[in-house]
Amino acid sequence: MATVKPPPSSPSSAIPDLEMGASTSRRSAHNGEPRSRAARRAPNFEAGEPLDEDLWGANSPRILELAEDVGRSPEGPARRNLSEAPGLWPTGRTPLPGEFEVETAEVDRLCTWGPTPKSVWQTVPYAIAVVLGRRGLLQQTRLLAHELAQAEKRRDESLAALGEKLLDTAIAEPRLRAAAEDAKAAIAESAEIAKQQDAGCASARAEFAALEQALSNEQSQFQGLDSQRQRCRIEVEQAELNLKREQARLQRLNIERRNLEQSAAMDPELPAKLEALGLQTNSCRPQIEAAERALSAAGAALQHLEASAADSQAHIQELKKLAGTLNRSQSLQLHQVSILAENIEAKKRLALANLGRGVLAGAGRIAVESSTIAELYEHDEEVRRLSLRHQICIGALDNYDRPSVKRGILLIIGAGALFVVGLFARILG
């Protein structure tokens, strides 16, 4: 794929250790052109052309050319196509506010409140127009700031991709070695924190899975105890029923015996009947004792099962509480690790983006593919356009006559106060 090499730098434009702002400002001032209208051009290198040995800060005979923008619009500098102007070269940086030459007409176009009022009574509508107009401008300024931040993010992502791609090549250059080593360290740190994050997630999953398994086992045990408890309750009810039945039989025999003994009629078979009732009564007592023992055993078993089920249920509640605590603790830890990972990832992207800027500032020491140069230049143009519009909006926000606004507001307040006083006076009168 074709590569593009940037223009050679003059001694005054050498950029050691990625310090780009000052040298760019000096270059714009040296050429005597407004910075917002200046763009660096590179000579047309042929593919495979050997690089000059003094390209990076040495005494190069070739001088950086500045190209005028082709026309301007209220939206910012005109967009340029690298296919039509192959010498244009990206910088990968956001212009500073002082680097723009903001036209007064562009600022006035956004100031819907008009010129400064000439009379006192004109300050009232002027103040109202300023308050309402600045409210809309403030929203527009915030929107442009957001769009600018997104454009810078996209540009920095492309710069980071360039830096990562040319990392091994850049580390061999003395002026880029420090930036390349910082990028490599950031990459290693990012990989290490990602590894720790994966290990922490795996450990958290294993711990939580063990707790879930313990909870599942305890719930299964409780279900078994609950089934035994239900059966034992049935046995207790049956034992109680048997005991009551035997006791009722004994009571019935005693009543029958008492009735026979109190009977006035002389029955020759009375002694035999009383003897038979006595035998039946005596046979009931062992059955009653057996029923009492069965009821006692069933009651003890039920009491034991009730206690075991209560312990199991309490254990289940403890496990659920522990699972909730563990889940919150792990969520907090993972959130903190995620924040740390995001910060380190942002640090890595910044280091790679700085390395990418260093490659662009290297003035041809490292060749860059033409498609990458075109992409980065488009990002620069977008950032430049949005930054200029943002600065125009900021300038328009402050482009009003404060004393006139103050007088207008005071007049509105005074008129309102007079109206209220008059209204009260009329009501009281």
C-alpha positions in Angstrom: 0.0 0.0 0.0 1.2 3.5 -0.8 2.8 5.4 2.0 3.0 9.2 2.6 5.9 10.9 4.2 5.4 14.3 5.9 7.3 17.4 5.0 10.8 17.9 6.4 11.0 20.2 9.4 13.2 23.2 9.8 15.4 23.5 12.9 12.9 25.7 14.6 10.1 23.2 14.1 11.8 20.2 15.7 9.4 18.7 18.2 11.3 16.7 20.9 9.3 14.4 23.1 5.9 15.3 21.5 5.8 19.0 22.6 3.8 20.2 19.7 1.9 23.3 20.7 4.7 25.9 20.9 6.4 25.0 17.6 3.2 25.0 15.7 2.3 28.5 17.1 5.8 29.8 16.2 5.5 28.5 12.6 2.1 30.2 12.1 3.4 33.5 13.5 6.6 33.2 11.4 4.6 32.9 8.1 2.5 35.9 9.1 -0.8 34.1 8.4 -3.9 33.6 10.6 -3.5 30.2 12.3 -7.1 29.2 11.5 -6.2 29.5 7.8 -2.9 27.7 7.9 -2.3 24.1 7.0 1.0 22.3 6.6 1.9 20.9 3.2 4.4 18.2 2.5 6.4 17.8 -0.7 5.4 14.9 -2.9 7.6 12.0 -2.0 7.7 9.0 -4.3 7.1 5.6 -2.9 10.4 4.1 -1.8 12.3 7.4 -1.9 15.2 7.4 0.6 14.7 9.6 3.6 17.0 12.5 4.4 19.3 11.9 7.3 18.5 15.3 8.8 14.7 15.2 8.5 14.1 15.2 12.2 15.4 18.5 13.5 18.5 18.8 11.3 19.3 21.6 8.8 16.9 20.6 6.0 16.9 22.8 2.8 13.2 22.3 2.3 10.9 24.6 4.2 7.4 24.0 5.4 4.8 25.5 3.2 1.6 26.9 4.4 -1.5 26.6 2.3 -4.5 29.0 2.4 -7.9 27.5 2.9 -10.1 27.7 -0.1 -12.9 29.9 1.1 -14.5 30.0 4.5 -18.0 29.7 5.7 -19.8 30.5 9.0 -19.4 26.8 9.8 -15.6 27.0 9.8 -12.8 26.4 7.3 -13.6 24.8 4.0 -13.0 21.0 3.9 -10.1 19.8 1.8 -9.5 16.5 0.1 -6.1 14.9 0.2 -6.6 13.4 -3.2 -6.8 17.0 -4.5 -4.0 18.3 -2.2 -1.7 15.4 -1.3 0.7 17.7 0.5 -1.6 18.4 3.4 -0.5 16.8 6.6 -2.4 16.1 9.8 -1.2 17.2 13.2 -3.5 15.1 15.5 -4.0 18.0 17.9 -6.9 20.3 18.8 -6.3 23.9 18.0 -6.1 26.2 21.0 -8.7 29.0 21.3 -6.1 31.7 20.6 -5.2 30.0 17.3 -8.4 31.0 15.7 -9.2 34.2 13.9 -12.9 34.6 14.6 -14.7 37.0 12.3 -16.8 39.6 14.0 -19.6 39.0 11.5 -19.7 35.3 12.4 -20.2 36.2 16.1 -22.7 39.0 15.3 -24.7 36.5 13.2 -25.5 34.5 16.3 -26.3 37.5 18.5 -30.1 37.7 17.9 -30.5 40.6 20.3 -29.1 43.2 17.9 -26.8 46.2 18.6 -26.4 48.1 21.8 -29.6 50.2 22.6 -29.2 54.0 22.2 -32.0 55.0 24.6 -32.9 53.8 28.1 -36.3 52.5 27.1 -34.8 50.3 24.5 -32.8 48.4 27.2 -36.0 46.5 28.3 -36.5 44.6 25.0 -32.8 44.4 24.6 -32.4 42.7 28.1 -35.2 40.3 27.3 -33.7 39.4 23.9 -30.3 38.8 25.5 -31.6 36.5 28.2 -33.6 34.4 25.8 -31.0 34.4 23.1 -28.1 33.5 25.4 -30.3 30.6 26.7 -30.5 29.1 23.2 -26.8 29.8 22.6 -25.8 28.1 25.8 -27.6 24.9 24.6 -26.0 25.1 21.3 -22.6 25.6 22.9 -23.0 22.5 25.1 -24.1 20.5 22.1 -21.0 21.6 20.1 -18.8 20.8 23.1 -20.2 17.3 23.2 -19.7 16.9 19.4 -16.2 18.2 19.7 -15.4 15.7 22.5 -16.7 12.9 20.3 -14.7 14.1 17.3 -11.6 14.2 19.5 -12.3 10.8 20.7 -12.6 9.4 17.2 -9.4 11.2 16.2 -7.5 9.8 19.2 -8.7 6.3 18.5 -7.2 6.6 15.0 -4.0 8.0 16.4 -3.9 5.2 18.9 -4.3 2.7 16.1 -1.5 4.3 14.2 0.8 4.3 17.3 0.0 0.6 18.0 0.7 -0.3 14.5 4.1 1.5 14.3 5.1 0.7 17.9 7.9 -1.6 17.1 9.2 0.8 14.4 8.9 3.9 16.6 10.8 2.4 19.5 14.0 2.3 17.3 13.8 6.1 16.9 15.7 8.0 19.6 13.1 10.8 19.8 10.2 8.4 20.0 11.7 5.8 22.2 10.4 7.3 25.4 6.9 7.6 24.1 7.0 4.1 22.6 8.3 2.7 25.9 5.4 4.5 27.7 3.0 3.0 25.3 4.5 -0.5 25.7 4.3 -0.2 29.5 0.7 1.0 29.3 -0.2 -2.0 27.0 1.5 -4.4 29.4 -0.3 -2.8 32.4 -3.6 -3.0 30.5 -3.0 -6.7 29.7 -2.1 -7.4 33.4 -5.1 -5.7 34.8 -7.3 -7.5 32.2 -5.7 -10.8 33.4 -6.4 -9.9 37.0 -9.9 -8.9 36.2 -10.5 -12.2 34.5 -9.0 -14.1 37.4 -11.1 -12.1 39.9 -14.2 -12.8 37.9 -13.4 -16.5 37.7 -12.7 -16.6 41.5 -16.0 -14.7 42.2 -17.9 -17.1 40.0 -16.4 -20.1 41.7 -17.1 -18.8 45.2 -20.6 -17.8 44.3 -21.2 -21.2 42.6 -20.0 -23.0 45.7 -22.3 -20.9 47.9 -25.2 -21.6 45.5 -24.4 -25.3 45.6 -24.4 -25.2 49.4 -27.7 -23.4 49.4 -29.2 -25.9 47.0 -28.0 -28.8 49.1 -29.4 -27.2 52.3 -32.8 -26.6 50.5 -32.9 -30.3 49.4 -32.2 -31.4 52.9 -34.9 -29.1 54.3 -37.4 -30.5 51.8 -36.5 -34.0 53.0 -36.9 -33.0 56.6 -40.2 -31.4 55.8 -41.5 -34.5 54.1 -40.4 -36.6 57.2 -42.0 -34.0 59.4 -45.3 -34.3 57.6 -45.3 -38.1 57.8 -44.4 -37.9 61.5 -47.3 -35.5 62.1 -49.6 -38.1 60.5 -48.1 -40.8 62.8 -48.7 -38.6 65.9 -52.3 -38.0 64.8 -52.8 -41.8 64.3 -51.2 -42.6 67.7 -53.5 -40.0 69.4 -56.5 -41.5 67.6 -55.5 -45.0 68.8 -55.0 -43.9 72.3 -58.4 -42.1 72.4 -60.0 -45.2 70.9 -58.6 -47.5 73.6 -59.4 -45.0 76.3 -63.0 -44.7 75.0 -63.3 -48.5 75.1 -62.1 -48.6 78.6 -64.5 -45.9 79.6 -67.4 -47.7 77.9 -66.5 -51.0 79.8 -66.4 -49.1 83.1 -69.8 -47.5 82.4 -71.3 -50.9 81.5 -69.9 -52.5 84.7 -71.2 -49.7 86.8 -74.7 -50.0 85.3 -74.7 -53.7 86.0 -73.6 -53.2 89.6 -76.3 -50.6 90.1 -79.1 -52.7 88.5 -81.9 -53.6 91.0 -83.0 -56.7 89.0 -81.7 -60.0 90.2 -79.8 -61.5 87.3 -78.4 -65.0 87.8 -75.8 -64.3 85.1 -74.6 -61.0 86.7 -71.5 -62.4 88.3 -70.4 -64.0 85.0 -71.1 -60.7 83.2 -69.1 -58.7 85.7 -66.2 -61.2 85.4 -66.2 -60.9 81.6 -66.2 -57.1 81.8 -63.3 -57.3 84.2 -61.3 -59.4 81.8 -62.1 -57.0 79.0 -61.1 -54.0 81.2 -57.8 -55.7 82.1 -57.1 -56.4 78.4 -57.6 -52.7 77.6 -54.9 -51.4 79.9 -51.9 -52.9 77.9 -53.3 -51.6 74.7 -53.7 -48.1 76.2 -50.1 -48.2 77.5 -48.9 -49.3 74.1 -50.8 -46.5 72.4 -49.3 -44.0 74.9 -45.8 -45.3 74.2 -46.4 -45.0 70.5 -47.7 -41.5 70.9 -44.8 -40.5 73.0 -42.3 -41.9 70.5 -44.1 -40.2 67.6 -44.2 -36.9 69.5 -40.4 -37.1 70.3 -39.6 -37.9 66.7 -41.8 -35.0 65.5 -40.1 -32.7 68.0 -36.7 -33.7 66.7 -37.7 -33.2 63.1 -39.2 -29.8 63.9 -35.9 -28.7 65.5 -33.9 -30.1 62.6 -36.2 -28.4 60.1 -36.0 -25.1 62.0 -32.1 -25.3 62.0 -32.1 -26.1 58.3 -34.4 -23.2 57.5 -32.2 -20.9 59.6 -29.2 -22.1 57.8 -30.9 -21.5 54.5 -31.6 -17.9 55.5 -28.0 -17.4 56.6 -26.8 -18.8 53.2 -29.2 -16.5 51.4 -28.0 -13.5 53.4 -24.4 -14.5 52.8 -25.1 -14.9 49.1 -26.6 -11.4 49.0 -23.6 -9.9 50.9 -21.2 -11.8 48.7 -23.0 -10.6 45.6 -22.9 -7.0 46.7 -19.2 -7.3 47.7 -18.2 -8.9 44.5 -20.2 -6.4 42.5 -18.4 -3.5 44.3 -15.0 -5.2 43.8 -15.7 -5.9 40.1 -17.0 -2.3 39.7 -13.8 -0.9 41.2 -11.7 -3.2 39.1 -13.7 -2.2 36.0 -13.1 1.5 36.8 -9.4 0.7 37.3 -9.3 -1.2 34.0 -11.1 1.6 32.2 -8.6 4.1 33.6 -5.6 2.0 32.5 -7.2 1.4 29.1 -7.7 5.2 28.7 -4.0 5.6 29.8 -3.0 3.1 27.1 -5.1 4.8 24.5 -3.6 8.2 25.5 0.0 6.8 25.3 -0.7 5.2 21.9 -2.3 8.4 20.7 0.7 10.5 21.9 2.9 8.1 20.1 0.8 8.5 16.9 1.2 12.3 17.3 4.9 11.8 17.7 5.0 9.8 14.5 3.2 12.6 12.6 5.5 15.1 14.2 8.5 13.1 13.1 8.5 14.9 9.7 9.1 11.8 7.6 11.3 9.6 9.8 8.6 6.9 9.7 6.5 6.4 6.6 2.7 6.3 7.1 0.1 4.8 4.8 -1.7 7.4 2.7 -5.1 6.1 3.7 -4.2 6.6 7.4 -2.9 10.1 6.6 -6.2 10.9 4.8 -8.3 9.6 7.7 -6.3 11.5 10.3 -6.5 14.7 8.2 -10.3 14.3 8.0 -10.4 14.0 11.7 -8.2 17.1 12.1 -10.6 19.0 9.8 -13.6 17.9 11.7 -12.0 18.9 15.1 -10.9 22.2 13.6 -14.4 23.0 12.3 -16.2 22.0 15.5 -13.6 23.9 17.6 -14.1 27.0 15.6 -17.9 26.8 15.8 -17.6 26.3 19.6 -15.3 29.3 20.0 -17.7 31.4 17.9 -20.6 30.4 20.2 -18.5 31.2 23.3 -17.7 34.6 21.8 -21.4 35.2 21.0 -22.4 34.4 24.6 -20.3 37.3 25.8 -21.0 39.7 23.0 -23.6 41.9 24.6 -23.7 45.2 26.4 -23.8 44.4 30.1 -24.7 47.9 31.4 -27.7 48.0 29.0 -28.9 44.6 30.1 -28.5 45.6 33.8 -30.5 48.8 33.2 -33.2 46.9 31.3 -33.6 44.3 34.1 -33.7 47.1 36.7 -36.4 48.8 34.7 -38.4 45.6 34.5 -38.1 45.0 38.3 -39.0 48.6 39.0 -42.1 48.5 36.7 -43.1 45.3 38.4 -42.7 46.8 41.8 -44.8 49.8 40.8 -47.5 47.6 39.4 -47.7 45.6 42.7 -47.8 48.8 44.8 -50.5 50.2 42.6 -52.5 47.1 42.8 -52.3 47.0 46.6 -53.2 50.6 46.8 -56.3 50.1 44.6 -57.4 47.0 46.7 -56.9 48.9 50.0 -58.5 52.0 48.6 
